Amino acid sequence: MSESLGLPPPPSKDEGSKREQFDRSFASPPDGNLPTVARRILDQRPVDAATQAVGSALNRSER
């Protein structure tokens, strides 16, 4: 899942629980990739109007 969001792959299975692995991956997006990660998260789940406004602002900032 992390790769589909544009995050680095999680650490190996030997490095903590699945939650800890995902947390490490989520905490370290490549520099400048955070708007893309945020847009992909928003694209994967229904959101309310306030959250949609944030997504729209992110899209405008990437242009």
JOMO-V868976 format. One record per residue. N is the residue number from 1. RES is the residue in three letters. PHI is phi in whole degrees, -180 to 180 (999 if undefined). D_LAST is the distance of its C-alpha to the last C-alpha in Angstrom with 2 decimals. Layout:
N;RES;PHI;D_LAST
N;RES;PHI;D_LAST
This chain:
1;MET;999;26.19
2;SER;-61;24.44
3;GLU;-64;23.35
4;SER;-67;21.80
5;LEU;-90;19.63
6;GLY;91;18.57
7;LEU;-92;21.23
8;PRO;-65;23.98
9;PRO;-62;27.15
10;PRO;-68;29.63
11;PRO;-61;32.70
12;SER;-63;35.83
13;LYS;-62;38.04
14;ASP;-77;40.47
15;GLU;-105;38.14
16;GLY;97;38.60
17;SER;-72;38.13
18;LYS;-59;35.29
19;ARG;-63;33.86
20;GLU;-65;34.11
21;GLN;-64;32.51
22;PHE;-65;29.49
23;ASP;-59;29.28
24;ARG;-66;29.22
25;SER;-65;26.51
26;PHE;-67;24.36
27;ALA;-80;25.03
28;SER;-133;23.73
29;PRO;-68;20.21
30;PRO;-59;19.12
31;ASP;-53;17.42
32;GLY;78;13.65
33;ASN;-99;14.01
34;LEU;-60;14.60
35;PRO;-60;11.39
36;THR;-66;12.12
37;VAL;-61;15.74
38;ALA;-61;15.28
39;ARG;-63;13.47
40;ARG;-66;16.29
41;ILE;-64;18.89
42;LEU;-64;17.86
43;ASP;-68;17.87
44;GLN;-90;21.41
45;ARG;-145;23.17
46;PRO;-65;23.66
47;VAL;-133;22.48
48;ASP;-81;23.56
49;ALA;-61;21.76
50;ALA;-63;21.05
51;THR;-70;19.41
52;GLN;-61;17.34
53;ALA;-63;16.05
54;VAL;-64;14.96
55;GLY;-61;13.19
56;SER;-64;11.37
57;ALA;-63;10.43
58;LEU;-64;9.20
59;ASN;-61;7.01
60;ARG;-66;5.57
61;SER;-71;5.55
62;GLU;-83;3.80
63;ARG;-81;0.00
